[in-house]
Amino acid sequence: MSEARLQKIKAQLKYLGKNITEIILPVVGLCGLSGIVVGLFVGFFNFGVRKLVEYSKTIYGLVGEHLAFLPLLLLVLGILAIAMAYLHKWAPETRGSGIPQTEGMMRGMVGFKPLKMVVGSLVGSAISFFAGLPVGAEGPSVTLGASSSQAISNIFKSKLAWQRYVISAGAGAGFAVAFAAPLSGLVFVLEEGHRRFSPVLLLSTVVSIIFGFITYRVMGNVTGLWNADSSYFDFGSFEAVTYKEILVLISVGISCGIAAIIFNYLLIHSQRGADKQEKTFPYWLRLLVVFIIVGLTGVFFSQVNYSGHDLILTITQRSLSTWMILLILVVKFCLILLCYNSGATGGLFIPMLSIGALIGGIVGDIGIAIGVLDPKYYISIVCIGMTTFFGASVRAPLTAIVLIVELSNYDARFLPPMIAIITAFLIAEVFGSKPLYDSMLERLKKIFAKYNKIEMEDIDVVVVEGAFISGKKISDILWPIDSLVVSIQRGEEKIVPDGETIVVVGDVLTIQVETGNKERTTRYLNNLITG
């Protein structure tokens, strides 16, 4: 064997060894372990949520039959509201759905203490679900997945460069377990969480989801506490609509697109209004008012309370009139806005799906009444409406398309739901409606900027042997938020890089960063470029 051939083999073996030690082992070890923890944690969390909701519904039912207990119920709800206000004073990062905070962690924009995040999310969620607020467990599940994965990364003292991959993978596993939708969890991380594709990010998330989902299923089958083999919504067998009903599909898309624009606008602008009224309308009072309103609706109009999971099942049974569905839609729409702007802990995923299902039910009823829709397609239209509103609001059409199949066992004919989802997506784009979670993340960023001076700086770093980013494309690296590699000095050559440029040892990178915490940003960059 020639010397040149031997050297080439040695170089290939060295490259293989580096990939095994610096990519494969961390991915399988850290992300696999985080997946197992998330599968257990989120599985038992959602089981607990279902039990709390059952107890809550029983209490509301009893009060409805014996109205003399209504003042006592409102008193208890008032105490719970004050308790949540104190909880959020201790852990303000657990306000709301948790998705904007989690996306901020995934993108490296903000950092939170995992213990506070976990405890605050658990206690806050328990209060919300027991009180009957129209929030879901899926947002907190994603937060718990990300936070517990961050804790694992801290315990094992993993490289800072790996932490965001592990957090993202944990968030994907939390989504997958909460919805029993592994593929949707992966697409959510890539499309919504990072809005980009990276081989390492893909591998990390896939490993965590596989380990997490298997753990969730095994525990469900072993303990019998939950049915891990069924889809999130058990609609039974139903006929999937075909593309021939294109007028109805376009109508669903237009209706959901317009509703998503209104929903996003009202949610974001009412949030800003609430922020401005912080002194005259304090946080604890906001929560108190909302809890009292929810208490009254829980007794007199219970269909609008809770996440909307059971409501969606009721809609598919066609037991509600079109006018009743419309009334529920209007009241639930307003109640979701009130609850979210109060800052109560709880997710928006299922509430948004319920709004979409209500819209789909109305369009389906009208289509059947005027003879353009066969009644056998009604459930299918409700399912499509459910994910179309979600996709238009958060601007994640791929997640919405995959979600409809995994949530409901929808026949995998992607064209009909694609027609509705893309129609709604285009309407939202044409009218300039901003994606919901991006708008929330932007608000979080502005709040951060109020307490931290944002500066623009150029930082020069040298890539050394064994660096995390050595041998990787620029587009495959999770850089600090609001940063740009503006140039690379490679020997005598100065390179203006793009996403396909591969970083090599000895490169001097000039990175333009916009940061309110230069020390943290510099530390993260140093972790990327050192061994």
C-alpha positions as CSV (number, residue, x, y, z in Angstrom):
1,M,0.0,0.0,0.0
2,S,1.4,3.4,-1.0
3,E,2.2,6.1,1.6
4,A,-0.3,8.4,0.0
5,R,-3.0,5.8,0.3
6,L,-2.1,5.0,3.9
7,Q,-2.3,8.7,4.8
8,K,-5.7,9.0,3.2
9,I,-7.0,6.1,5.2
10,K,-5.6,7.6,8.4
11,A,-7.3,10.9,7.6
12,Q,-10.6,9.2,7.0
13,L,-10.3,7.2,10.2
14,K,-9.5,10.3,12.1
15,Y,-12.5,12.1,10.6
16,L,-14.7,9.1,11.5
17,G,-13.4,9.0,15.0
18,K,-14.0,12.7,15.5
19,N,-17.6,12.3,14.2
20,I,-18.2,9.4,16.6
21,T,-16.8,11.1,19.7
22,E,-18.0,14.7,18.9
23,I,-21.4,14.0,17.2
24,I,-22.7,10.4,17.5
25,L,-21.9,9.8,21.2
26,P,-23.2,13.2,22.4
27,V,-26.4,12.8,20.3
28,V,-27.2,9.2,21.4
29,G,-26.0,9.8,25.0
30,L,-27.4,13.2,25.8
31,C,-30.4,13.4,23.5
32,G,-31.3,9.7,24.1
33,L,-31.2,10.2,27.8
34,S,-33.2,13.4,27.6
35,G,-35.8,11.7,25.4
36,I,-36.2,8.9,28.1
37,V,-36.7,11.5,30.8
38,V,-39.1,13.6,28.7
39,G,-41.1,10.5,27.8
40,L,-41.6,9.7,31.5
41,F,-42.0,13.3,32.7
42,V,-44.4,14.5,30.0
43,G,-46.4,11.2,30.0
44,F,-47.1,11.4,33.7
45,F,-47.7,15.2,33.5
46,N,-50.4,14.7,30.9
47,F,-51.9,11.9,32.9
48,G,-52.1,14.2,35.9
49,V,-53.7,16.9,33.8
50,R,-56.4,14.6,32.6
51,K,-57.2,13.6,36.2
52,L,-57.3,17.3,37.3
53,V,-59.7,18.2,34.5
54,E,-62.0,15.2,35.5
55,Y,-62.1,16.4,39.1
56,S,-62.7,20.0,37.9
57,K,-65.6,19.0,35.7
58,T,-67.2,17.1,38.5
59,I,-67.0,20.1,40.8
60,Y,-68.4,22.4,38.2
61,G,-71.2,19.9,37.5
62,L,-72.1,19.8,41.3
63,V,-72.1,23.6,41.6
64,G,-74.3,23.8,38.5
65,E,-76.8,21.5,40.2
66,H,-76.5,23.3,43.6
67,L,-76.1,27.1,42.8
68,A,-75.9,27.9,46.5
69,F,-72.2,26.7,46.3
70,L,-71.4,29.3,43.6
71,P,-70.0,31.9,46.0
72,L,-67.7,29.3,47.5
73,L,-66.5,28.2,44.1
74,L,-65.7,31.8,43.1
75,L,-63.9,32.3,46.5
76,V,-61.7,29.2,45.7
77,L,-61.0,30.5,42.2
78,G,-60.1,33.9,43.6
79,I,-57.6,32.2,46.0
80,L,-56.1,30.2,43.1
81,A,-55.8,33.4,41.0
82,I,-53.8,35.1,43.8
83,A,-51.7,32.0,44.3
84,M,-50.8,32.0,40.5
85,A,-49.9,35.8,40.8
86,Y,-47.4,35.0,43.6
87,L,-46.1,32.0,41.6
88,H,-45.4,34.2,38.6
89,K,-43.8,36.8,40.8
90,W,-41.3,34.1,41.8
91,A,-41.1,32.5,38.3
92,P,-42.2,35.1,35.7
93,E,-40.9,33.0,32.9
94,T,-43.8,30.6,33.3
95,R,-46.4,33.1,32.3
96,G,-48.5,32.2,29.2
97,S,-48.1,29.2,26.9
98,G,-44.3,28.7,27.4
99,I,-43.7,28.3,23.6
100,P,-42.2,31.7,23.1
101,Q,-39.9,31.2,26.0
102,T,-39.0,27.7,24.8
103,E,-38.3,29.1,21.3
104,G,-36.2,31.8,22.8
105,M,-34.1,29.1,24.6
106,M,-33.8,27.0,21.4
107,R,-32.6,30.0,19.4
108,G,-30.2,31.1,22.2
109,M,-32.0,34.4,22.8
110,V,-32.8,33.9,26.4
111,G,-31.8,31.6,29.2
112,F,-33.8,30.4,32.2
113,K,-33.1,28.3,35.3
114,P,-34.5,24.9,34.5
115,L,-35.6,24.1,38.0
116,K,-37.7,27.3,38.2
117,M,-39.1,26.6,34.8
118,V,-40.1,23.1,35.6
119,V,-41.6,23.8,39.1
120,G,-43.4,27.0,37.9
121,S,-44.8,25.2,34.8
122,L,-46.1,22.2,36.9
123,V,-47.7,24.3,39.6
124,G,-49.1,26.9,37.3
125,S,-50.5,24.3,34.9
126,A,-52.2,22.5,37.8
127,I,-53.9,25.7,38.9
128,S,-55.1,26.5,35.4
129,F,-56.5,23.1,34.6
130,F,-58.2,22.7,37.9
131,A,-59.8,26.1,37.5
132,G,-61.1,25.1,34.1
133,L,-59.2,27.8,32.1
134,P,-59.3,27.3,28.3
135,V,-55.7,26.4,28.0
136,G,-53.9,23.2,26.9
137,A,-51.2,21.0,28.4
138,E,-49.2,20.8,25.1
139,G,-47.4,24.1,25.5
140,P,-46.2,23.3,29.0
141,S,-45.3,19.8,27.8
142,V,-42.9,21.4,25.3
143,T,-41.5,23.7,28.0
144,L,-41.0,20.8,30.4
145,G,-39.3,18.8,27.7
146,A,-36.9,21.6,26.9
147,S,-36.2,22.5,30.6
148,S,-35.7,19.0,31.8
149,S,-33.3,18.4,28.8
150,Q,-31.4,21.6,29.8
151,A,-31.1,20.2,33.3
152,I,-29.6,16.9,32.0
153,S,-27.2,18.9,29.9
154,N,-26.1,20.8,33.0
155,I,-25.8,17.7,35.2
156,F,-23.5,16.0,32.7
157,K,-21.6,19.3,32.1
158,S,-21.9,19.0,28.4
159,K,-20.3,21.6,26.1
160,L,-22.2,24.8,25.9
161,A,-22.2,24.3,22.1
162,W,-24.4,21.2,22.5
163,Q,-26.9,22.7,25.0
164,R,-29.2,24.3,22.4
165,Y,-29.3,21.0,20.4
166,V,-30.3,19.1,23.5
167,I,-32.9,21.7,24.5
168,S,-34.4,21.6,21.0
169,A,-34.4,17.8,21.0
170,G,-36.2,17.8,24.4
171,A,-38.8,20.3,23.1
172,G,-39.5,18.1,20.1
173,A,-39.8,15.0,22.3
174,G,-42.2,16.9,24.6
175,F,-44.4,17.9,21.6
176,A,-44.3,14.3,20.2
177,V,-45.4,12.8,23.6
178,A,-48.0,15.4,24.3
179,F,-49.7,14.9,20.9
180,A,-48.7,11.3,20.4
181,A,-47.3,12.6,17.1
182,P,-43.5,11.9,16.7
183,L,-43.2,13.2,13.1
184,S,-45.0,16.4,14.0
185,G,-42.6,16.9,16.9
186,L,-39.7,16.8,14.5
187,V,-41.3,19.1,11.9
188,F,-42.3,21.5,14.7
189,V,-38.6,21.9,15.9
190,L,-37.3,22.5,12.4
191,E,-40.1,24.6,10.9
192,E,-41.4,26.6,13.9
193,G,-38.6,26.3,16.6
194,H,-35.6,27.2,14.4
195,R,-37.1,27.9,10.9
196,R,-34.1,26.1,9.4
197,F,-32.6,22.7,8.7
198,S,-29.4,21.3,10.1
199,P,-28.2,17.7,9.9
200,V,-27.0,17.7,13.6
201,L,-30.3,19.4,14.7
202,L,-32.3,16.8,12.7
203,L,-30.3,13.9,14.2
204,S,-30.5,15.2,17.8
205,T,-34.2,15.7,17.6
206,V,-34.9,12.4,15.9
207,V,-33.0,10.5,18.6
208,S,-34.7,12.3,21.5
209,I,-38.2,11.7,19.9
210,I,-37.5,8.0,19.3
211,F,-36.3,7.4,22.9
212,G,-39.0,9.6,24.4
213,F,-41.9,8.1,22.4
214,I,-40.9,4.5,23.0
215,T,-40.5,5.3,26.7
216,Y,-44.0,6.9,26.7
217,R,-45.6,3.9,25.0
218,V,-43.9,1.3,27.1
219,M,-44.9,3.1,30.4
220,G,-48.4,3.5,29.1
221,N,-48.7,-0.2,28.3
222,V,-46.9,-1.4,31.5
223,T,-48.8,0.9,34.0
224,G,-52.1,1.0,32.1
225,L,-52.5,4.7,33.1
226,W,-52.9,5.8,29.5
227,N,-53.5,4.3,26.1
228,A,-50.3,5.0,24.3
229,D,-51.3,3.2,21.1
230,S,-54.3,5.4,20.1
231,S,-54.2,8.8,18.3
232,Y,-54.8,12.0,20.3
233,F,-58.4,12.4,18.9
234,D,-60.3,9.1,18.5
235,F,-62.8,9.9,15.8
236,G,-63.3,6.3,14.9
237,S,-63.4,5.5,11.2
238,F,-64.4,8.3,8.8
239,E,-64.3,9.1,5.1
240,A,-61.5,11.4,4.0
241,V,-62.6,14.2,1.8
242,T,-61.3,14.3,-1.8
243,Y,-60.0,17.1,-3.8
244,K,-63.3,17.2,-5.7
245,E,-64.8,19.1,-2.8
246,I,-62.3,21.9,-3.7
247,L,-64.9,24.7,-3.1
248,V,-65.5,23.6,0.4
249,L,-61.8,23.2,1.1
250,I,-61.1,26.7,-0.2
251,S,-63.9,28.0,2.0
252,V,-62.3,26.3,5.0
253,G,-59.0,27.9,4.1
254,I,-60.5,31.4,3.6
255,S,-62.5,31.2,6.8
256,C,-59.5,29.9,8.9
257,G,-57.1,32.4,7.3
258,I,-59.3,35.4,8.1
259,A,-60.0,34.1,11.6
260,A,-56.3,33.5,12.2
261,I,-55.5,37.1,11.1
262,I,-58.1,38.5,13.6
263,F,-57.0,36.1,16.4
264,N,-53.3,37.0,16.0
265,Y,-54.0,40.8,15.8
266,L,-56.3,40.8,18.8
267,L,-54.0,38.6,20.9
268,I,-50.8,40.6,20.2
269,H,-52.4,44.1,20.5
270,S,-54.5,43.3,23.6
271,Q,-51.2,42.0,25.2
272,R,-49.6,45.3,24.4
273,G,-52.6,47.2,25.9
274,A,-52.4,45.0,29.0
275,D,-48.7,45.8,29.4
276,K,-49.4,49.6,29.2
277,Q,-52.2,49.2,31.9
278,E,-49.9,47.4,34.3
279,K,-50.1,50.1,37.0
280,T,-53.8,50.9,36.8
281,F,-54.8,47.2,36.2
282,P,-52.3,45.2,38.2
283,Y,-51.3,41.6,37.3
284,W,-53.1,39.9,40.2
285,L,-56.3,41.7,39.4
286,R,-56.2,40.6,35.8
287,L,-55.9,37.0,36.9
288,L,-58.6,37.4,39.5
289,V,-61.1,38.8,36.9
290,V,-60.4,36.1,34.4
291,F,-60.7,33.3,37.0
292,I,-64.1,34.7,38.1
293,I,-65.3,34.9,34.5
294,V,-64.1,31.3,33.9
295,G,-65.9,30.2,37.0
296,L,-69.1,31.6,35.7
297,T,-68.8,30.1,32.3
298,G,-67.8,26.8,33.8
299,V,-71.1,26.7,35.6
300,F,-73.5,28.2,33.0
301,F,-71.7,27.5,29.6
302,S,-69.2,24.8,30.2
303,Q,-68.5,24.1,26.5
304,V,-66.1,27.0,26.3
305,N,-64.0,26.0,29.3
306,Y,-60.9,23.8,29.3
307,S,-58.6,23.2,26.3
308,G,-61.3,22.1,23.8
309,H,-60.3,18.5,23.3
310,D,-63.8,17.1,24.3
311,L,-65.4,20.0,22.4
312,I,-63.8,18.9,19.2
313,L,-65.1,15.3,19.7
314,T,-68.6,16.7,20.3
315,I,-68.4,18.7,17.1
316,T,-67.6,15.6,15.1
317,Q,-70.8,13.9,16.4
318,R,-73.0,16.6,14.8
319,S,-74.9,17.0,18.0
320,L,-74.7,20.8,18.0
321,S,-76.7,23.2,15.8
322,T,-74.8,25.6,13.5
323,W,-76.0,28.5,15.6
324,M,-74.7,26.9,18.8
325,I,-71.3,26.2,17.2
326,L,-71.1,29.8,16.2
327,L,-72.0,31.0,19.7
328,I,-69.4,28.7,21.2
329,L,-66.8,29.9,18.7
330,V,-67.4,33.6,19.6
331,V,-67.4,33.0,23.4
332,K,-64.4,30.7,23.3
333,F,-62.5,33.0,21.0
334,C,-63.0,35.9,23.5
335,L,-62.3,33.7,26.5
336,I,-59.0,32.4,25.1
337,L,-57.9,36.0,24.4
338,L,-58.8,37.0,28.0
339,C,-57.0,34.1,29.6
340,Y,-53.9,34.4,27.6
341,N,-53.6,38.1,28.2
342,S,-54.0,37.5,31.9
343,G,-50.7,35.6,31.8
344,A,-52.2,32.3,33.2
345,T,-50.0,29.3,32.6
346,G,-51.2,27.1,29.8
347,G,-50.8,26.3,26.2
348,L,-52.5,27.5,23.1
349,F,-52.2,24.5,20.8
350,I,-55.4,22.7,21.6
351,P,-57.5,25.9,22.1
352,M,-56.3,27.0,18.6
353,L,-57.2,23.5,17.2
354,S,-60.7,23.8,18.8
355,I,-61.3,27.2,17.1
356,G,-60.3,25.6,13.8
357,A,-62.6,22.7,14.4
358,L,-65.5,25.0,15.2
359,I,-64.9,26.9,12.0
360,G,-64.7,23.6,10.1
361,G,-68.0,22.5,11.7
362,I,-69.7,25.7,10.6
363,V,-68.4,25.4,7.0
364,G,-69.3,21.7,6.9
365,D,-72.9,22.4,8.1
366,I,-73.4,25.1,5.5
367,G,-71.9,22.9,2.8
368,I,-74.2,20.1,3.7
369,A,-77.2,22.4,3.9
370,I,-76.7,23.9,0.4
371,G,-75.8,20.5,-1.1
372,V,-72.1,20.9,-2.0
373,L,-70.8,18.5,0.7
374,D,-71.7,14.9,1.3
375,P,-72.4,14.4,5.1
376,K,-69.9,11.5,5.1
377,Y,-67.1,14.0,4.8
378,Y,-68.2,16.2,7.8
379,I,-65.6,14.8,10.2
380,S,-62.9,15.2,7.6
381,I,-63.8,18.9,7.1
382,V,-63.7,19.4,10.9
383,C,-60.2,17.8,11.1
384,I,-59.0,20.0,8.2
385,G,-60.4,23.1,9.8
386,M,-58.7,22.2,13.0
387,T,-55.1,22.2,11.6
388,T,-55.7,24.9,9.0
389,F,-56.4,27.5,11.6
390,F,-53.3,26.4,13.6
391,G,-51.1,26.4,10.5
392,A,-52.3,29.9,9.5
393,S,-51.9,31.4,12.9
394,V,-48.4,30.1,13.7
395,R,-47.4,30.1,10.0
396,A,-46.3,26.4,10.1
397,P,-48.0,24.7,7.1
398,L,-45.8,21.6,7.1
399,T,-46.5,21.0,10.8
400,A,-50.2,21.4,10.2
401,I,-50.2,19.0,7.3
402,V,-48.4,16.3,9.2
403,L,-50.3,17.0,12.4
404,I,-53.7,16.2,10.8
405,V,-52.6,12.7,10.0
406,E,-51.0,11.9,13.4
407,L,-53.7,13.5,15.5
408,S,-56.8,11.9,14.0
409,N,-55.6,8.9,11.9
410,Y,-56.7,10.9,8.8
411,D,-56.3,9.0,5.6
412,A,-53.0,10.1,4.2
413,R,-54.4,12.0,1.2
414,F,-52.4,15.1,1.6
415,L,-53.8,17.1,-1.3
416,P,-57.2,18.1,0.3
417,P,-55.8,19.4,3.6
418,M,-53.0,21.0,1.7
419,I,-55.5,23.0,-0.4
420,A,-57.1,24.4,2.7
421,I,-53.9,25.0,4.7
422,I,-52.1,26.7,1.8
423,T,-55.1,28.9,1.1
424,A,-55.2,30.1,4.7
425,F,-51.4,30.5,4.7
426,L,-51.6,32.7,1.6
427,I,-54.4,34.9,3.0
428,A,-52.4,35.5,6.2
429,E,-49.3,36.3,4.1
430,V,-51.1,38.6,1.7
431,F,-52.6,40.6,4.6
432,G,-49.2,40.8,6.4
433,S,-50.3,39.0,9.5
434,K,-47.2,38.1,11.6
435,P,-46.8,34.5,12.8
436,L,-48.2,34.2,16.3
437,Y,-45.2,32.8,18.2
438,D,-42.8,35.0,16.3
439,S,-44.7,38.1,17.5
440,M,-44.7,36.8,21.0
441,L,-41.0,36.1,20.8
442,E,-40.4,39.6,19.5
443,R,-42.3,40.9,22.5
444,L,-40.1,38.8,24.8
445,K,-37.1,40.2,23.1
446,K,-38.3,43.8,23.7
447,I,-38.9,43.1,27.3
448,F,-35.3,41.7,27.5
449,A,-34.0,44.8,25.8
450,K,-35.6,47.1,28.4
451,Y,-33.4,45.7,31.1
452,N,-30.3,45.0,29.0
453,K,-28.4,47.5,26.7
454,I,-28.4,46.0,23.2
455,E,-25.1,46.6,21.4
456,M,-23.8,45.7,17.9
457,E,-20.2,44.5,17.9
458,D,-17.8,42.6,15.7
459,I,-16.0,39.7,17.4
460,D,-13.0,38.0,15.9
461,V,-12.4,34.3,16.8
462,V,-9.8,31.7,15.7
463,V,-10.9,28.1,15.0
464,V,-8.6,25.7,16.8
465,E,-8.0,22.0,16.4
466,G,-10.9,20.0,17.8
467,A,-13.3,22.9,17.6
468,F,-17.0,22.0,17.6
469,I,-17.6,24.0,14.3
470,S,-14.5,22.6,12.5
471,G,-15.6,20.8,9.3
472,K,-19.2,22.0,9.5
473,K,-21.1,24.2,7.1
474,I,-22.0,27.7,8.5
475,S,-25.7,26.9,7.9
476,D,-25.4,23.8,10.1
477,I,-24.2,25.7,13.2
478,L,-26.5,27.1,15.8
479,W,-24.9,30.6,16.1
480,P,-25.9,33.1,18.8
481,I,-29.2,34.9,18.1
482,D,-28.9,38.0,15.9
483,S,-25.4,37.1,14.7
484,L,-23.8,36.9,11.2
485,V,-20.4,35.6,10.1
486,V,-19.4,38.5,7.9
487,S,-15.9,37.3,6.8
488,I,-13.4,34.5,7.1
489,Q,-9.6,35.1,7.0
490,R,-8.1,31.8,5.7
491,G,-4.3,32.4,5.4
492,E,-3.9,35.1,2.9
493,E,-7.3,34.7,1.5
494,K,-10.3,36.7,2.7
495,I,-13.7,34.9,2.2
496,V,-17.1,36.4,2.2
497,P,-19.0,33.3,3.4
498,D,-22.4,31.9,2.7
499,G,-24.4,29.1,4.3
500,E,-22.5,26.4,2.3
501,T,-19.0,27.6,3.4
502,I,-17.2,25.0,5.5
503,V,-15.3,26.2,8.6
504,V,-11.7,24.7,8.9
505,V,-9.0,24.8,11.6
506,G,-7.1,28.1,11.5
507,D,-9.9,30.2,10.1
508,V,-10.3,33.7,11.7
509,L,-14.0,34.4,11.8
510,T,-15.4,37.9,12.1
511,I,-18.8,37.6,13.6
512,Q,-21.2,40.5,13.9
513,V,-23.4,40.2,16.9
514,E,-26.3,42.2,18.4
515,T,-26.4,41.3,22.0
516,G,-27.5,42.6,25.4
517,N,-25.2,40.2,27.2
518,K,-21.7,40.4,25.6
519,E,-20.2,38.1,28.2
520,R,-22.6,35.3,27.6
521,T,-22.4,35.7,23.8
522,T,-18.6,35.7,23.9
523,R,-18.6,32.6,26.1
524,Y,-20.9,30.7,23.7
525,L,-18.7,31.7,20.7
526,N,-15.5,30.6,22.5
527,N,-17.2,27.2,23.2
528,L,-17.9,26.9,19.5
529,I,-14.4,27.6,18.3
530,T,-12.4,25.8,21.0
531,G,-11.9,22.1,21.6
